[in-house]
Amino acid sequence: MQGSENCLTANDWICGEYVRTRGQELMDATLQHIGITAVSVLIGLLVAFPLALIARRSRAAAGPVLGLTTVLYTVPSLAMFALLTPVFGVSASVVVTGLVLYSLTILVRNILAGLQAVPAEVREAARGMGYGPARLLFEVELPLALPALVAGLRIATVSTVAMTTIGSVVGYGGLGNLIASGMESLFKAEVLTASVLCVLLALIADGLLMGLQRLLTPWTRAQRRAGAGARRGLRAVRAGAE
């Protein structure tokens, strides 16, 4: 115990006593971080989906939609939060809105790429079977676009986990609040512990979304196995010919 207490006194980077005594503080910051990230990504997905549909339907609209989301992504985060604060006040809404705007660049492009990659013959076959626009989108196109959509969702989620920390400038940064506090007081254990938890959140979120992708797209595994089998067969034929 004495050694653990000494790590606080010595201001060590790795300190189990800090985790033990600040467990509730770490839990609260982690839960806030998860909540802000989840809400931001969910709203971003809900906004990005219709924007991607608009961009796909009209070439004239595609340029402005993609251009606007790209411009938003280039705005520095501190400037973004400063611009949003007069609208939402000092609240979590400032952070969520900023993160939603940043996520649109990734999500809109990936959803659009997934929808555009659906083979034209598949669409024609579905229309020939009497599928209307809505049924065609949700039962044919969207399932085939899922790999690209989930890939974009994974990137957006991981980047949002990291960018949530910047919300500490308005007091709603989750683990970023602890990182900022630790940096101000030069409290090494606080900075390192919060940073490690942030990285773990990103890895866990990415792993969960990867599992969701595999669950929702089982045919991609079958395609990979078939492709691997075909390659092995081709190598065997070549070896026999030699």
Backbone bond lengths (Angstrom), bond angles and torsions (degrees), N, CA, C in turn:
res aa  C-N    CA-C-N  psi(-1)  N-CA   C-N-CA  omega(-1)  CA-C   N-CA-C  phi
1 M - - - 1.463 - - 1.528 111.07 -
2 Q 1.366 113.23 -40.68 1.452 117.43 179.44 1.514 111.78 -60.02
3 G 1.361 115.96 -39.02 1.458 119.85 179.00 1.509 111.91 -65.82
4 S 1.361 115.41 -37.90 1.464 119.15 178.69 1.516 111.31 -65.43
5 E 1.380 115.49 -41.77 1.452 118.86 179.76 1.529 110.58 -66.54
6 N 1.330 115.73 -34.38 1.460 119.34 179.74 1.516 112.07 -63.64
7 C 1.337 117.88 -29.53 1.463 119.74 -179.63 1.523 110.40 -65.55
8 L 1.344 117.70 -29.60 1.458 120.41 174.56 1.523 110.74 -72.51
9 T 1.307 114.86 -43.65 1.466 119.61 179.42 1.529 111.22 -63.90
10 A 1.359 114.88 -39.67 1.466 119.96 -178.80 1.525 112.17 -80.14
11 N 1.337 116.77 -7.07 1.466 122.16 -178.64 1.527 110.92 56.79
12 D 1.344 115.68 51.27 1.461 120.90 179.12 1.528 109.81 -75.63
13 W 1.330 115.20 155.17 1.464 120.50 175.69 1.525 110.93 -66.38
14 I 1.315 117.00 -44.46 1.463 122.47 -179.11 1.522 108.47 -103.87
15 C 1.332 116.30 117.19 1.461 120.50 -174.73 1.525 109.76 -146.31
16 G 1.336 115.45 106.65 1.455 119.74 179.50 1.514 112.76 -66.05
17 E 1.327 117.10 -30.20 1.459 120.23 179.96 1.524 111.42 -65.28
18 Y 1.322 116.86 -33.00 1.469 119.58 176.81 1.526 110.28 -63.33
19 V 1.329 116.70 -45.74 1.462 120.70 179.43 1.525 110.43 -62.54
20 R 1.331 116.98 -39.19 1.469 120.31 -177.43 1.522 111.41 -69.04
21 T 1.321 116.40 -42.93 1.468 119.45 -175.18 1.527 113.30 -83.89
22 R 1.316 117.67 -20.40 1.475 120.98 -178.37 1.524 111.63 -113.07
23 G 1.324 116.42 25.40 1.466 120.19 -175.91 1.518 113.54 -57.45
24 Q 1.340 117.37 -43.76 1.460 120.50 -178.27 1.525 111.02 -67.31
25 E 1.309 116.26 -39.52 1.460 120.76 178.06 1.529 110.84 -62.71
26 L 1.325 116.45 -42.54 1.458 121.01 178.28 1.528 110.93 -65.62
27 M 1.335 116.24 -40.02 1.468 120.19 179.67 1.526 110.62 -64.47
28 D 1.326 117.16 -45.53 1.468 120.61 -179.51 1.535 110.94 -61.47
29 A 1.334 116.20 -43.73 1.465 119.82 -179.90 1.520 111.05 -65.69
30 T 1.332 116.70 -38.95 1.464 120.60 179.59 1.519 111.04 -66.00
31 L 1.328 116.97 -43.33 1.468 120.53 179.73 1.525 110.85 -64.75
32 Q 1.335 116.87 -39.54 1.463 119.30 176.83 1.521 110.62 -64.23
33 H 1.325 115.84 -40.19 1.467 120.94 179.33 1.532 110.19 -62.16
34 I 1.325 116.48 -46.18 1.466 120.53 180.00 1.526 110.39 -63.49
35 G 1.320 116.58 -43.84 1.462 120.11 -178.46 1.514 112.52 -62.07
36 I 1.334 117.32 -47.17 1.462 120.99 -179.85 1.526 110.32 -63.31
37 T 1.328 116.58 -43.00 1.465 120.28 -179.92 1.521 111.49 -63.20
38 A 1.340 116.91 -48.30 1.466 121.01 -177.03 1.526 111.51 -62.51
39 V 1.330 116.92 -45.97 1.466 120.55 -179.38 1.529 110.48 -64.35
40 S 1.328 116.76 -41.20 1.469 120.52 -178.28 1.522 111.47 -64.54
41 V 1.331 116.46 -45.37 1.468 119.88 -178.87 1.520 110.58 -67.73
42 L 1.328 117.39 -40.57 1.472 120.69 179.88 1.525 111.01 -62.92
43 I 1.329 116.99 -48.06 1.468 119.94 178.67 1.527 110.14 -64.29
44 G 1.338 116.34 -40.00 1.462 119.57 178.07 1.515 112.14 -59.37
45 L 1.332 116.49 -40.87 1.461 120.69 178.52 1.521 111.30 -65.72
46 L 1.331 116.77 -41.32 1.467 120.96 179.84 1.528 111.69 -65.85
47 V 1.333 117.08 -32.52 1.465 120.82 178.45 1.527 110.69 -80.88
48 A 1.331 116.52 -38.72 1.472 120.51 -175.73 1.521 112.34 -68.65
49 F 1.326 117.37 -33.53 1.466 119.80 -175.37 1.531 112.21 -61.86
50 P 1.333 120.09 -53.16 1.472 118.42 177.65 1.527 112.91 -64.41
51 L 1.338 117.77 -32.62 1.466 119.49 177.36 1.529 110.66 -64.36
52 A 1.328 116.88 -39.43 1.466 120.19 177.85 1.523 110.55 -66.14
53 L 1.326 117.72 -37.44 1.466 121.17 177.85 1.525 110.76 -64.86
54 I 1.337 115.96 -40.76 1.468 119.81 178.05 1.524 110.47 -63.56
55 A 1.340 115.88 -43.99 1.460 120.34 -179.63 1.523 111.66 -64.40
56 R 1.340 116.83 -34.06 1.465 119.28 179.80 1.524 111.56 -74.71
57 R 1.308 115.97 -36.96 1.466 119.68 -176.27 1.522 112.21 -70.65
58 S 1.332 116.99 -35.36 1.462 119.87 -174.30 1.523 110.19 -130.36
59 R 1.338 116.18 121.13 1.462 119.44 176.35 1.517 111.23 -64.75
60 A 1.325 116.26 -31.62 1.460 119.94 179.58 1.525 111.07 -65.62
61 A 1.329 116.33 -31.15 1.464 120.30 -179.63 1.520 112.24 -86.91
62 A 1.333 116.89 -22.20 1.471 120.37 -175.83 1.525 111.60 -61.22
63 G 1.325 116.66 -44.78 1.462 120.44 -178.91 1.522 112.69 -59.82
64 P 1.344 117.81 -53.34 1.472 119.05 179.48 1.525 113.45 -61.85
65 V 1.340 117.41 -39.46 1.467 119.96 -178.97 1.530 110.64 -64.36
66 L 1.334 116.31 -50.26 1.466 119.85 -179.71 1.523 111.19 -67.01
67 G 1.332 116.31 -38.02 1.456 119.87 179.50 1.517 112.12 -65.16
68 L 1.340 116.59 -42.41 1.465 120.66 -179.24 1.518 111.05 -64.39
69 T 1.332 117.43 -45.48 1.460 119.88 -179.55 1.533 110.95 -64.76
70 T 1.326 116.59 -34.13 1.470 119.53 177.39 1.518 111.09 -67.88
71 V 1.327 117.01 -42.47 1.466 121.08 178.99 1.526 110.72 -62.18
72 L 1.333 116.35 -41.74 1.463 120.15 179.13 1.523 111.10 -60.30
73 Y 1.337 115.93 -36.70 1.461 120.19 -177.66 1.525 111.36 -69.24
74 T 1.323 117.40 -24.01 1.464 120.42 -177.92 1.525 112.89 -84.90
75 V 1.333 117.07 -10.54 1.470 119.53 179.51 1.526 108.83 -71.04
76 P 1.327 119.02 127.02 1.476 120.51 178.45 1.524 110.80 -57.68
77 S 1.332 115.65 141.81 1.457 120.20 -174.69 1.530 112.69 -60.33
78 L 1.309 117.64 -40.49 1.465 119.79 179.65 1.528 110.61 -63.71
79 A 1.331 116.51 -39.55 1.462 119.81 177.65 1.529 110.62 -67.31
80 M 1.329 116.39 -39.26 1.464 120.50 178.69 1.517 111.02 -60.23
81 F 1.337 116.79 -47.44 1.460 120.13 -179.22 1.522 111.21 -66.37
82 A 1.341 116.68 -35.38 1.463 120.07 178.24 1.526 110.91 -65.24
83 L 1.336 117.24 -38.05 1.465 121.44 179.27 1.528 111.91 -70.66
84 L 1.339 116.24 -31.29 1.463 120.13 -177.60 1.524 113.37 -85.07
85 T 1.323 116.97 -22.09 1.468 120.28 -176.27 1.530 113.09 -60.31
86 P 1.355 120.16 -41.98 1.473 118.51 177.68 1.531 112.69 -62.64
87 V 1.318 117.29 -24.69 1.464 120.59 -178.26 1.521 111.20 -83.27
88 F 1.342 117.02 -45.27 1.460 121.25 -173.65 1.528 113.57 -106.33
89 G 1.336 116.87 -7.49 1.450 118.98 -174.99 1.526 110.08 74.90
90 V 1.324 116.52 -177.80 1.459 120.79 178.62 1.525 107.76 -81.46
91 S 1.319 115.89 92.71 1.457 120.88 -176.15 1.520 109.79 -151.83
92 A 1.341 114.78 172.76 1.464 120.03 177.93 1.521 111.13 -65.12
93 S 1.335 117.65 -23.03 1.468 120.92 -179.95 1.520 111.83 -61.32
94 V 1.329 116.78 -32.17 1.462 120.41 177.56 1.523 110.15 -61.35
95 V 1.332 115.80 -47.47 1.462 121.01 -178.33 1.519 110.53 -67.12
96 V 1.327 117.38 -46.46 1.466 121.22 -178.37 1.521 110.71 -61.22
97 T 1.327 117.50 -45.74 1.461 120.63 -179.26 1.523 111.20 -62.42
98 G 1.319 116.68 -43.71 1.463 119.84 178.62 1.515 111.94 -61.95
99 L 1.324 117.00 -43.20 1.464 120.77 -179.78 1.527 111.48 -67.78
100 V 1.326 117.07 -35.66 1.467 120.41 176.34 1.526 109.92 -61.64
101 L 1.325 116.58 -45.79 1.468 120.38 -179.36 1.523 111.39 -62.99
102 Y 1.328 116.99 -38.65 1.472 120.18 178.68 1.525 111.55 -68.09
103 S 1.328 117.62 -34.68 1.465 120.83 -176.70 1.530 112.78 -72.18
104 L 1.332 117.05 -20.33 1.463 119.75 -174.65 1.529 112.61 -63.06
105 T 1.321 117.06 -35.57 1.471 119.81 -179.24 1.523 110.77 -56.82
106 I 1.323 116.27 -48.22 1.468 121.09 -177.58 1.514 110.82 -72.25
107 L 1.321 117.10 -47.56 1.464 120.56 -173.05 1.524 112.24 -68.42
108 V 1.329 117.55 -45.29 1.472 120.06 -178.62 1.525 110.29 -60.85
109 R 1.314 117.13 -45.99 1.469 120.83 -177.77 1.521 111.99 -64.84
110 N 1.329 117.52 -40.40 1.464 119.35 -178.72 1.517 112.23 -72.54
111 I 1.318 117.00 -39.47 1.472 119.42 177.08 1.519 109.78 -63.97
112 L 1.319 116.42 -44.07 1.462 120.85 179.39 1.524 110.86 -62.57
113 A 1.336 117.33 -44.32 1.464 120.86 179.52 1.520 111.10 -62.67
114 G 1.339 116.98 -40.00 1.462 120.21 179.01 1.515 112.45 -64.97
115 L 1.320 117.32 -42.72 1.464 121.03 179.71 1.524 111.50 -68.16
116 Q 1.331 116.35 -38.79 1.463 119.43 -179.92 1.525 111.96 -70.37
117 A 1.325 117.57 -21.23 1.459 120.72 -178.31 1.534 112.85 -82.56
118 V 1.327 117.39 -7.89 1.468 120.05 177.55 1.525 108.82 -66.42
119 P 1.331 118.66 125.30 1.474 120.72 -177.36 1.526 112.10 -58.75
120 A 1.322 115.72 139.49 1.465 120.71 -179.34 1.519 111.45 -61.80
121 E 1.358 117.07 -34.31 1.467 119.20 -179.35 1.518 112.25 -66.76
122 V 1.350 116.19 -28.63 1.468 119.88 177.08 1.521 109.76 -68.27
123 R 1.321 115.97 -42.49 1.467 119.01 177.57 1.521 111.24 -63.07
124 E 1.327 116.38 -44.51 1.464 119.72 -179.41 1.515 111.49 -62.76
125 A 1.322 116.87 -40.16 1.467 120.22 178.83 1.527 110.69 -63.53
126 A 1.335 116.50 -41.26 1.465 119.90 179.55 1.524 110.92 -66.19
127 R 1.334 116.79 -40.85 1.462 119.34 177.66 1.532 110.48 -63.91
128 G 1.343 116.07 -38.04 1.460 119.75 178.27 1.515 112.64 -63.96
129 M 1.336 116.55 -25.55 1.464 121.18 178.09 1.521 112.39 -87.99
130 G 1.338 116.37 4.91 1.453 120.54 174.95 1.523 115.12 93.57
131 Y 1.317 117.35 14.07 1.459 119.90 178.69 1.522 109.95 -72.13
132 G 1.336 116.47 130.02 1.449 121.51 173.42 1.519 110.32 -82.54
133 P 1.350 118.14 175.27 1.473 120.78 -177.46 1.530 113.92 -56.69
134 A 1.342 116.96 -45.24 1.464 119.69 -177.37 1.524 111.07 -67.93
135 R 1.332 116.18 -44.62 1.464 119.55 179.88 1.518 110.91 -66.57
136 L 1.314 116.96 -37.70 1.459 121.47 177.64 1.528 110.47 -61.57
137 L 1.336 116.29 -42.02 1.459 120.53 -178.32 1.525 111.45 -66.66
138 F 1.334 116.40 -51.51 1.462 120.04 -171.00 1.526 113.78 -83.27
139 E 1.321 118.24 -24.53 1.458 119.59 -177.08 1.525 113.74 -104.06
140 V 1.320 117.18 -16.66 1.471 119.59 -177.82 1.532 111.09 -121.06
141 E 1.332 115.95 -60.86 1.464 119.83 -172.68 1.524 112.42 -68.62
142 L 1.324 116.21 -48.48 1.459 118.89 -175.88 1.535 112.97 -62.68
143 P 1.340 119.14 -43.94 1.478 117.90 176.11 1.525 113.07 -59.14
144 L 1.340 117.40 -38.54 1.463 119.75 178.92 1.527 112.06 -72.10
145 A 1.332 116.42 -24.82 1.470 120.67 179.83 1.523 112.31 -87.96
146 L 1.331 117.57 -4.63 1.465 120.74 -175.30 1.532 114.62 -56.39
147 P 1.337 119.61 -42.44 1.474 117.95 179.77 1.527 112.88 -56.32
148 A 1.325 117.15 -45.11 1.466 120.34 179.09 1.518 111.09 -68.80
149 L 1.334 116.12 -38.66 1.465 120.38 -179.72 1.523 110.70 -63.66
150 V 1.333 116.74 -47.99 1.465 120.10 -178.18 1.530 110.77 -68.46
151 A 1.327 116.55 -33.58 1.466 119.34 176.22 1.533 110.30 -61.26
152 G 1.320 116.77 -43.59 1.456 120.54 176.52 1.520 111.68 -65.80
153 L 1.337 115.90 -37.51 1.461 120.53 179.04 1.522 110.77 -64.26
154 R 1.324 116.81 -38.53 1.469 120.44 178.27 1.526 111.00 -63.90
155 I 1.325 116.58 -45.76 1.465 120.40 -179.94 1.531 110.26 -63.95
156 A 1.333 116.00 -44.62 1.460 120.08 -179.07 1.523 111.03 -63.70
157 T 1.326 117.12 -38.87 1.462 120.43 -178.61 1.522 111.37 -67.74
158 V 1.322 116.50 -46.05 1.465 119.90 -179.75 1.527 110.68 -62.80
159 S 1.334 116.97 -42.98 1.467 119.48 179.58 1.521 111.09 -67.63
160 T 1.341 117.33 -34.06 1.461 120.51 178.82 1.519 111.16 -68.72
161 V 1.335 117.10 -38.41 1.469 120.41 175.77 1.528 109.77 -56.78
162 A 1.326 116.15 -43.49 1.468 119.97 -179.62 1.527 111.43 -69.66
163 M 1.325 117.24 -43.13 1.463 120.58 -174.15 1.523 112.81 -75.92
164 T 1.329 117.00 -19.20 1.466 119.31 177.63 1.520 111.13 -58.86
165 T 1.327 116.83 -30.99 1.465 120.68 -178.91 1.524 112.07 -58.87
166 I 1.346 116.40 -28.88 1.467 119.75 -178.15 1.528 110.75 -68.45
167 G 1.327 116.31 -18.82 1.463 119.92 177.07 1.512 113.58 -62.54
168 S 1.331 116.82 -7.84 1.469 120.19 178.02 1.527 111.68 -61.45
169 V 1.341 117.31 -20.28 1.475 119.91 -179.67 1.522 111.15 -65.74
170 V 1.357 117.29 -23.16 1.460 120.64 176.63 1.530 110.71 -114.89
171 G 1.329 116.54 11.31 1.459 120.30 175.72 1.508 114.75 84.73
172 Y 1.334 118.34 9.32 1.462 121.84 179.67 1.530 109.61 -129.18
173 G 1.314 115.15 61.76 1.460 120.18 -178.19 1.511 114.05 -114.56
174 G 1.336 117.59 10.28 1.450 119.19 -179.35 1.517 110.96 59.65
175 L 1.307 115.93 -123.79 1.456 120.80 178.14 1.527 111.53 -65.01
176 G 1.320 116.87 -21.68 1.462 120.59 176.49 1.523 112.17 -62.85
177 N 1.350 117.51 -28.87 1.465 120.08 176.26 1.524 110.74 -61.93
178 L 1.339 115.33 -41.51 1.462 119.64 179.74 1.524 110.94 -69.96
179 I 1.329 116.12 -39.20 1.472 119.42 178.65 1.524 110.08 -62.39
180 A 1.330 116.57 -45.56 1.467 120.36 179.96 1.527 110.79 -64.03
181 S 1.338 116.08 -42.77 1.468 120.13 179.11 1.522 110.96 -63.14
182 G 1.342 115.37 -42.21 1.460 119.37 179.63 1.513 112.55 -66.41
183 M 1.333 116.46 -35.93 1.459 120.02 178.60 1.524 110.93 -67.26
184 E 1.330 116.55 -39.15 1.464 119.94 -179.28 1.520 111.52 -66.52
185 S 1.346 116.04 -39.84 1.469 120.20 -177.36 1.524 113.10 -95.70
186 L 1.340 116.66 1.23 1.470 122.15 -177.22 1.527 111.25 57.83
187 F 1.330 115.38 37.59 1.471 122.10 179.56 1.536 107.17 -90.32
188 K 1.318 116.57 96.68 1.459 122.25 -170.81 1.529 112.62 -62.01
189 A 1.315 117.51 -45.11 1.471 120.63 -177.02 1.523 111.47 -61.88
190 E 1.328 117.06 -37.46 1.466 121.07 179.22 1.524 110.78 -66.06
191 V 1.322 116.21 -43.89 1.464 120.66 -179.91 1.525 110.61 -64.00
192 L 1.324 117.39 -48.64 1.459 120.77 -176.25 1.519 111.80 -67.85
193 T 1.332 117.56 -44.16 1.473 120.66 -178.16 1.524 111.08 -62.72
194 A 1.327 116.84 -45.63 1.468 120.09 179.63 1.522 110.93 -65.40
195 S 1.330 117.13 -37.98 1.466 120.72 179.42 1.525 110.95 -66.02
196 V 1.323 116.83 -43.09 1.469 120.94 179.10 1.523 110.70 -63.93
197 L 1.321 117.02 -41.52 1.465 120.20 178.02 1.529 111.13 -63.17
198 C 1.309 116.74 -37.14 1.467 121.06 177.96 1.528 110.64 -63.68
199 V 1.322 116.24 -44.18 1.472 120.44 177.80 1.525 110.63 -63.59
200 L 1.328 116.85 -41.97 1.465 120.58 179.25 1.525 111.21 -62.81
201 L 1.333 116.85 -39.79 1.470 120.19 177.16 1.522 110.93 -60.46
202 A 1.326 116.51 -43.06 1.462 120.34 179.75 1.526 110.87 -63.56
203 L 1.334 117.21 -43.32 1.463 120.81 -179.42 1.521 111.31 -66.50
204 I 1.332 117.04 -41.74 1.468 120.85 179.44 1.527 110.54 -64.74
205 A 1.332 116.44 -44.99 1.471 120.41 179.17 1.521 110.97 -60.90
206 D 1.327 116.51 -43.28 1.464 120.20 179.75 1.527 110.52 -64.60
207 G 1.331 117.15 -41.26 1.462 120.18 178.57 1.519 112.69 -64.38
208 L 1.327 116.77 -40.94 1.467 120.52 178.82 1.523 111.46 -64.51
209 L 1.325 116.42 -41.64 1.466 119.80 179.40 1.524 111.19 -69.63
210 M 1.325 117.16 -33.85 1.464 119.79 175.71 1.529 110.51 -64.66
211 G 1.331 115.67 -41.44 1.461 119.30 176.33 1.519 111.96 -64.18
212 L 1.336 116.58 -39.05 1.466 120.79 177.56 1.523 110.72 -63.21
213 Q 1.327 116.12 -40.49 1.464 120.01 178.94 1.528 110.89 -61.95
214 R 1.319 117.07 -44.03 1.463 120.26 179.54 1.520 111.35 -66.16
215 L 1.334 116.29 -35.03 1.463 120.22 179.13 1.524 111.82 -68.78
216 L 1.330 116.47 -39.28 1.465 121.12 -176.43 1.526 113.46 -83.54
217 T 1.334 117.05 -19.06 1.473 120.21 -177.80 1.529 110.23 -127.26
218 P 1.327 117.94 64.91 1.474 119.45 -178.79 1.521 112.96 -65.65
219 W 1.339 117.05 -23.48 1.465 119.20 -178.23 1.524 112.56 -68.07
220 T 1.342 117.09 -24.07 1.462 118.54 179.35 1.519 111.08 -67.42
221 R 1.347 117.09 -33.45 1.467 119.76 177.72 1.516 110.12 -68.16
222 A 1.351 115.50 -39.87 1.470 119.12 178.48 1.521 110.96 -63.72
223 Q 1.337 116.16 -38.26 1.464 120.07 178.38 1.522 111.08 -65.21
224 R 1.349 116.26 -40.92 1.459 119.21 179.24 1.517 111.39 -65.52
225 R 1.350 115.93 -40.18 1.469 118.85 178.66 1.517 110.45 -65.57
226 A 1.345 116.51 -41.21 1.468 119.33 179.57 1.522 110.35 -64.57
227 G 1.357 115.98 -40.37 1.454 119.17 178.45 1.516 112.06 -64.86
228 A 1.334 116.56 -40.05 1.462 120.00 178.86 1.526 110.37 -66.02
229 G 1.339 116.47 -39.28 1.462 119.83 178.19 1.519 111.98 -64.50
230 A 1.334 115.25 -40.03 1.464 118.92 179.14 1.523 110.83 -65.12
231 R 1.319 116.96 -39.90 1.466 120.03 179.36 1.530 111.10 -66.00
232 R 1.324 116.70 -39.85 1.466 119.30 177.89 1.524 110.65 -64.76
233 G 1.333 116.21 -40.27 1.469 119.55 178.26 1.499 111.86 -63.84
234 L 1.342 116.66 -39.51 1.463 120.45 179.29 1.519 110.56 -65.73
235 R 1.325 116.87 -41.17 1.468 119.56 177.91 1.519 111.30 -63.58
236 A 1.350 116.79 -38.02 1.451 120.26 179.36 1.525 111.44 -65.41
237 V 1.353 115.23 -40.07 1.470 119.58 179.03 1.526 109.57 -64.42
238 R 1.344 117.03 -43.60 1.447 120.75 179.87 1.533 111.19 -63.48
239 A 1.357 115.12 -40.68 1.463 118.22 179.44 1.526 111.36 -64.91
240 G 1.345 117.06 -37.81 1.461 120.41 178.85 1.503 111.67 -68.31
241 A 1.336 116.02 -34.88 1.461 119.69 179.75 1.525 111.06 -69.00
242 E 1.330 115.97 -32.91 1.456 119.11 179.57 1.516 111.55 -74.66
